[in-house]
Amino acid sequence: MDLSHRFNEQLGKIEISLIRQFDQSISEIPGMIKLTLGEPDFTTPDHVKEAAKKAIDDNQSHYTGMSGLPALRKAASDFVKTKYNLDYNPENEIMVTIGATEALSASLLAILEAGDKVLLPAPAYPGYEPIVTLAGAEIVEIDTTANNFILTAEALEEALIAEGEKVKAVLLNFPTNPTGVTYSREEMASFAKVLEKFPVFVVSDEVYSELNYTDQGHVSIAEFLPDQTILVNGLSKSHAMTGWRIGFIFAKELLAHELLKSHQYLVTAATTMAQYAGIEALTEGINDTLPMKREYILRRDYIIEEMTKLDFSIIRPDGAFYIFAKIPEGFGQEDSFKFCQDLAKKEKLALIPGIAFGQYGEGYIRLSYAASMATIVEAMARLTAFMENYGQ
């Protein structure tokens, strides 16, 4: 019996991530250097691993409450208070999720209905749109390419007015994947002045918050709009804990009460032993990101210097661990997928085509510098060889 026609029709509008498709398409090529996926090359700090081992030895293998361990929620509350001046009650305003991805899914599925619209500054991480689509809603992109990928309060307000009452949410991500753009306190305040005039949720993905390279440091939109904001964060990027799958939703009680329903029925609760590791990461490891951040900055600066010599145009990223570079004219700028395919085949270097981040990413490539400096040096040598021999 063929049941293919009985799936949720929204699935027909979703494709496997182009990032993953491209990564898989070149993974079998021997000797490939991959600067594709956004995963830290650092290992989880030893003291965090020891906390998880102890939890296992102590037989901490049962369900926690739906919202997560009270001690972890308290640690998360203290962490965001110390780092970002945010106040969340650990008893009823914080949920532990299975990574930031589940936090986003639980949040978006809870607030969106068929026909709703979600505003998203673009180019953007491609993982948001499928969740919105599954809910029957629609992404409306705000083009930031003319302003060095920086969203302005004026552009935000213009989009909110143009799309009207169907806008249910604004989805922010900063520091941003793929561009590395982040925002100052003044810019956050300007966004808040606009957003407070509209009855919209602000779903803010701040998973790269600890990888902010500005002197001012990370400033959360939740500081300005706590009653409208659903704040998403996690330990994957800050503590090199991608596989542990520990994320968080921070939301004021009125919002959190409803969000807990979708979280509960999606996953019940996050993995218990990983939660104990999370307690250690957010307390004893509160500054574990600092040595990683110093290394990321060195890598970023080296790549910018080398790629600029090859005539790539690069907006200096102030956060995350990505370079989003414009392909020079005359080098296949109109087809970033082909550019990256040719590079992979000829020089065994894998980068992500900008088109993977939507229509406003075409003509660019994304490079992840979550790789060792030795790997990056070799990658730049291969990119140089490709550019010098392009078309031959």
C-alpha positions as CSV (number, residue, x, y, z in Angstrom):
1,M,0.0,0.0,0.0
2,D,1.4,3.4,-1.0
3,L,0.9,5.9,1.8
4,S,3.1,8.6,0.3
5,H,0.2,10.9,-0.4
6,R,-1.0,10.8,3.2
7,F,2.0,12.7,4.8
8,N,1.6,16.1,6.2
9,E,1.4,18.2,3.1
10,Q,3.8,20.8,4.6
11,L,6.6,18.2,4.3
12,G,6.4,18.6,0.6
13,K,7.6,22.1,1.0
14,I,10.7,21.1,2.9
15,E,14.0,19.8,1.6
16,I,17.0,18.3,3.4
17,S,19.3,21.3,4.3
18,L,21.5,22.3,1.4
19,I,24.4,22.6,3.9
20,R,24.0,18.9,4.8
21,Q,23.4,17.9,1.1
22,F,26.6,19.6,0.0
23,D,28.6,18.3,3.0
24,Q,27.5,14.7,2.2
25,S,28.1,15.1,-1.5
26,I,31.8,15.8,-1.0
27,S,32.5,13.8,2.2
28,E,33.7,10.7,0.4
29,I,36.4,12.5,-1.5
30,P,39.8,11.3,-0.1
31,G,41.9,14.0,1.6
32,M,39.1,16.6,1.8
33,I,39.5,19.5,4.1
34,K,36.0,20.5,5.3
35,L,35.3,24.0,6.6
36,T,31.6,23.4,6.3
37,L,29.8,22.6,9.5
38,G,29.3,24.9,12.5
39,E,30.8,22.6,15.1
40,P,33.7,23.6,17.5
41,D,36.9,21.6,16.9
42,F,37.6,22.0,20.6
43,T,36.7,19.1,23.0
44,T,34.3,19.5,25.9
45,P,36.3,20.7,29.0
46,D,37.5,17.8,31.1
47,H,35.8,19.0,34.3
48,V,32.5,19.0,32.5
49,K,33.0,15.4,31.3
50,E,33.9,14.3,34.8
51,A,30.6,15.7,36.1
52,A,28.7,13.6,33.6
53,K,30.8,10.5,34.5
54,K,30.0,11.1,38.2
55,A,26.3,11.4,37.4
56,I,26.4,8.0,35.6
57,D,28.2,6.5,38.6
58,D,25.7,8.0,40.9
59,N,22.9,6.3,38.9
60,Q,21.4,9.6,37.8
61,S,19.6,7.8,34.9
62,H,16.0,8.6,35.6
63,Y,13.7,11.3,34.1
64,T,14.1,14.8,35.4
65,G,11.1,17.1,35.5
66,M,9.9,18.4,32.2
67,S,11.6,21.7,32.7
68,G,14.9,20.1,33.6
69,L,16.9,19.8,36.8
70,P,16.3,22.6,39.3
71,A,20.0,23.0,39.8
72,L,20.6,23.4,36.1
73,R,17.9,26.0,35.8
74,K,19.3,27.9,38.7
75,A,22.8,27.7,37.1
76,A,21.3,29.0,33.8
77,S,19.5,31.8,35.6
78,D,22.7,32.9,37.4
79,F,24.7,32.6,34.2
80,V,22.5,35.0,32.1
81,K,22.2,37.4,35.0
82,T,26.0,37.6,35.4
83,K,26.7,37.7,31.7
84,Y,23.8,39.5,30.1
85,N,22.0,41.3,32.9
86,L,18.8,39.2,32.5
87,D,16.4,38.2,35.2
88,Y,14.6,34.8,34.9
89,N,13.0,32.8,37.7
90,P,14.5,29.3,37.5
91,E,11.3,27.8,38.9
92,N,8.9,28.9,36.1
93,E,10.8,30.9,33.5
94,I,13.5,28.5,32.2
95,M,13.3,25.2,30.4
96,V,16.1,22.8,29.6
97,T,15.7,21.6,26.0
98,I,17.5,19.1,23.7
99,G,19.8,21.7,22.2
100,A,18.8,25.1,20.8
101,T,17.1,23.3,17.8
102,E,14.5,21.8,20.0
103,A,14.1,25.0,21.9
104,L,13.3,26.7,18.5
105,S,11.0,23.9,17.5
106,A,9.0,24.0,20.7
107,S,8.8,27.8,20.6
108,L,7.8,28.2,17.0
109,L,5.3,25.3,17.0
110,A,3.7,26.8,20.1
111,I,3.1,30.2,18.8
112,L,2.5,29.7,15.0
113,E,-0.7,28.8,13.1
114,A,-1.5,28.4,9.5
115,G,-1.4,31.7,7.7
116,D,1.0,33.4,10.1
117,K,4.1,35.2,9.0
118,V,7.5,35.3,10.6
119,L,10.0,38.1,9.8
120,L,13.6,37.0,9.4
121,P,16.7,39.1,8.5
122,A,18.4,37.5,5.6
123,P,20.7,35.8,4.6
124,A,20.0,33.4,7.5
125,Y,20.6,30.0,8.9
126,P,18.4,27.6,6.9
127,G,17.1,25.7,9.9
128,Y,14.4,28.2,10.8
129,E,12.2,28.0,7.7
130,P,11.4,24.3,7.8
131,I,10.0,24.6,11.3
132,V,7.9,27.6,10.4
133,T,6.7,25.7,7.3
134,L,5.7,22.7,9.3
135,A,3.5,25.0,11.4
136,G,1.8,26.2,8.2
137,A,3.3,29.6,8.6
138,E,5.5,31.6,6.2
139,I,8.9,33.2,6.4
140,V,9.2,36.7,5.1
141,E,12.8,37.7,4.6
142,I,14.2,41.2,5.3
143,D,17.1,41.7,2.8
144,T,20.2,43.1,4.7
145,T,22.7,42.8,1.8
146,A,22.7,46.5,1.0
147,N,23.7,47.3,4.6
148,N,26.6,45.0,5.1
149,F,24.1,42.3,6.5
150,I,23.1,44.6,9.3
151,L,19.4,44.9,10.2
152,T,18.2,48.4,10.9
153,A,15.3,49.6,13.0
154,E,13.9,51.3,10.0
155,A,14.0,48.2,7.8
156,L,12.4,46.2,10.7
157,E,9.5,48.7,11.1
158,E,9.0,48.9,7.4
159,A,8.6,45.2,7.2
160,L,6.3,45.0,10.1
161,I,4.0,47.6,8.6
162,A,4.1,46.2,5.1
163,E,3.2,42.6,6.2
164,G,0.5,43.8,8.7
165,E,-1.4,41.8,11.3
166,K,-0.4,38.4,9.9
167,V,3.1,38.9,11.4
168,K,3.1,36.7,14.5
169,A,6.8,36.7,15.2
170,V,10.2,38.2,14.4
171,L,13.1,35.8,14.4
172,L,16.4,37.2,15.4
173,N,19.8,35.5,15.4
174,F,23.0,37.2,16.7
175,P,25.9,36.8,16.5
176,T,24.6,35.7,13.2
177,N,25.1,32.5,11.2
178,P,26.3,32.9,8.4
179,T,27.6,36.4,8.5
180,G,29.0,36.9,12.1
181,V,27.2,40.2,12.4
182,T,26.1,41.2,15.9
183,Y,24.5,44.2,17.5
184,S,25.4,46.9,20.0
185,R,23.3,48.1,23.0
186,E,22.2,51.1,21.0
187,E,21.0,49.0,18.1
188,M,19.2,46.6,20.4
189,A,17.4,49.6,22.0
190,S,16.4,50.8,18.6
191,F,14.9,47.4,17.7
192,A,13.0,47.3,21.0
193,K,11.4,50.7,20.4
194,V,10.0,49.4,17.1
195,L,9.0,45.9,18.3
196,E,7.2,47.2,21.4
197,K,4.7,48.9,19.1
198,F,3.6,45.6,17.6
199,P,1.8,42.5,19.1
200,V,4.5,40.1,18.0
201,F,6.7,37.5,19.6
202,V,10.4,38.0,19.4
203,V,12.1,34.6,19.1
204,S,15.8,35.3,19.6
205,D,18.4,32.7,18.9
206,E,21.5,33.8,20.8
207,V,23.4,30.5,20.9
208,Y,26.6,32.3,19.8
209,S,26.3,34.8,22.6
210,E,29.6,33.8,24.2
211,L,31.4,34.1,20.9
212,N,31.0,37.8,20.7
213,Y,34.3,39.6,19.8
214,T,33.3,43.2,20.5
215,D,34.6,45.2,23.5
216,Q,31.0,45.7,24.6
217,G,30.2,42.1,24.6
218,H,26.8,40.4,24.0
219,V,23.6,42.4,24.6
220,S,20.4,40.4,24.5
221,I,17.1,41.8,23.1
222,A,15.5,40.2,26.2
223,E,17.0,42.9,28.3
224,F,14.8,45.4,26.5
225,L,11.7,43.4,25.7
226,P,11.4,40.7,28.4
227,D,7.6,40.3,28.0
228,Q,7.7,39.7,24.2
229,T,10.9,37.7,24.0
230,I,11.4,34.0,23.8
231,L,15.2,33.6,24.3
232,V,16.9,30.6,23.0
233,N,20.5,29.6,24.0
234,G,22.5,26.5,24.7
235,L,25.9,25.0,25.5
236,S,26.9,23.6,22.0
237,K,28.9,26.6,20.9
238,S,30.0,28.1,24.2
239,H,31.3,25.0,25.8
240,A,32.0,22.8,22.7
241,M,29.1,20.5,23.7
242,T,27.3,19.9,20.4
243,G,26.7,16.2,21.0
244,W,25.5,16.7,24.6
245,R,22.3,18.4,23.3
246,I,21.6,20.9,26.1
247,G,19.7,24.1,25.2
248,F,17.5,26.5,27.0
249,I,14.3,28.5,26.6
250,F,14.1,31.7,28.7
251,A,10.7,33.3,28.8
252,K,8.6,35.2,31.3
253,E,6.1,33.1,33.2
254,L,3.1,34.0,31.0
255,L,4.9,32.7,27.9
256,A,6.8,29.9,29.6
257,H,3.6,28.3,30.9
258,E,2.4,27.8,27.3
259,L,5.8,26.9,25.8
260,L,6.2,24.1,28.4
261,K,3.3,22.3,26.7
262,S,4.9,21.9,23.3
263,H,8.3,21.1,24.9
264,Q,6.8,18.4,27.0
265,Y,5.0,16.6,24.2
266,L,8.0,16.8,21.9
267,V,10.6,15.3,24.2
268,T,9.5,14.9,27.8
269,A,12.8,16.0,29.1
270,A,16.5,16.4,28.2
271,T,19.0,13.7,28.9
272,T,19.7,13.5,32.7
273,M,23.5,12.9,32.7
274,A,24.0,15.7,30.1
275,Q,22.1,18.0,32.4
276,Y,24.5,17.3,35.2
277,A,27.3,18.2,32.8
278,G,25.5,21.4,32.1
279,I,25.5,22.4,35.7
280,E,29.2,22.1,35.8
281,A,29.6,24.0,32.6
282,L,27.6,27.0,33.7
283,T,29.1,27.2,37.2
284,E,32.7,26.1,37.4
285,G,33.0,26.6,33.6
286,I,31.4,30.0,33.4
287,N,34.4,31.3,31.5
288,D,35.4,28.2,29.6
289,T,34.7,30.0,26.3
290,L,37.5,32.6,26.8
291,P,40.5,30.5,25.5
292,M,38.4,29.2,22.6
293,K,37.4,32.7,21.7
294,R,41.0,34.0,21.7
295,E,41.9,31.2,19.2
296,Y,38.8,31.9,17.0
297,I,39.9,35.5,16.7
298,L,43.4,34.5,15.6
299,R,41.9,32.2,13.0
300,R,39.4,34.8,11.8
301,D,42.1,37.4,11.3
302,Y,44.4,35.1,9.4
303,I,41.6,34.0,7.0
304,I,40.5,37.6,6.3
305,E,44.1,38.5,5.5
306,E,44.6,35.6,3.2
307,M,41.3,35.8,1.4
308,T,41.5,39.5,1.0
309,K,44.7,38.9,-1.0
310,L,42.6,36.8,-3.4
311,D,40.1,39.7,-3.8
312,F,37.3,38.2,-1.8
313,S,35.1,40.9,-0.2
314,I,34.6,40.2,3.5
315,I,32.6,42.1,6.2
316,R,34.6,41.5,9.3
317,P,32.6,39.2,11.6
318,D,32.1,40.3,15.2
319,G,30.9,37.0,16.5
320,A,30.3,33.2,15.9
321,F,33.0,31.4,13.8
322,Y,32.1,32.0,10.2
323,I,33.5,34.0,7.3
324,F,30.8,35.0,4.7
325,A,32.8,36.1,1.7
326,K,31.7,37.5,-1.6
327,I,33.1,35.6,-4.6
328,P,35.2,37.9,-6.8
329,E,33.8,38.9,-10.1
330,G,34.8,36.6,-12.9
331,F,35.0,33.6,-10.7
332,G,31.5,32.2,-11.0
333,Q,29.9,34.7,-8.6
334,E,26.4,34.0,-10.1
335,D,26.5,30.3,-9.0
336,S,28.0,29.7,-5.6
337,F,27.0,26.0,-5.6
338,K,29.1,25.4,-8.7
339,F,32.0,27.4,-7.3
340,C,32.1,25.3,-4.2
341,Q,31.7,22.0,-6.2
342,D,34.6,22.9,-8.4
343,L,36.7,23.9,-5.4
344,A,36.0,20.6,-3.7
345,K,36.7,18.5,-6.8
346,K,39.9,20.3,-7.9
347,E,41.5,21.3,-4.6
348,K,39.8,19.1,-2.1
349,L,38.5,22.0,0.0
350,A,34.9,22.1,1.1
351,L,33.1,25.4,1.8
352,I,29.4,26.1,1.9
353,P,27.8,27.9,-1.1
354,G,26.0,31.1,-0.1
355,I,22.8,30.0,-1.8
356,A,22.3,27.5,1.1
357,F,21.3,30.6,3.2
358,G,18.6,31.7,0.8
359,Q,18.4,33.9,-2.2
360,Y,20.2,36.8,-0.5
361,G,23.2,34.5,0.0
362,E,23.9,33.9,-3.6
363,G,27.3,35.0,-4.8
364,Y,28.9,34.3,-1.4
365,I,30.6,31.4,0.3
366,R,30.6,30.5,4.0
367,L,33.7,29.2,5.7
368,S,33.7,27.9,9.2
369,Y,36.9,28.6,11.2
370,A,36.0,26.1,13.8
371,A,39.0,24.1,12.7
372,S,42.7,24.0,13.8
373,M,45.1,26.7,12.6
374,A,47.1,24.1,10.8
375,T,44.0,23.0,8.9
376,I,43.1,26.5,8.1
377,V,46.6,27.3,6.8
378,E,46.4,24.3,4.4
379,A,42.9,25.4,3.4
380,M,44.0,28.8,2.5
381,A,46.8,27.3,0.4
382,R,44.3,25.2,-1.5
383,L,42.0,28.1,-2.0
384,T,44.9,30.2,-3.3
385,A,45.8,27.5,-5.8
386,F,42.2,27.2,-7.0
387,M,41.9,30.9,-7.6
388,E,45.2,31.2,-9.3
389,N,44.3,28.3,-11.7
390,Y,40.6,29.2,-12.1
391,G,39.2,28.3,-15.5
392,Q,42.2,26.2,-16.5
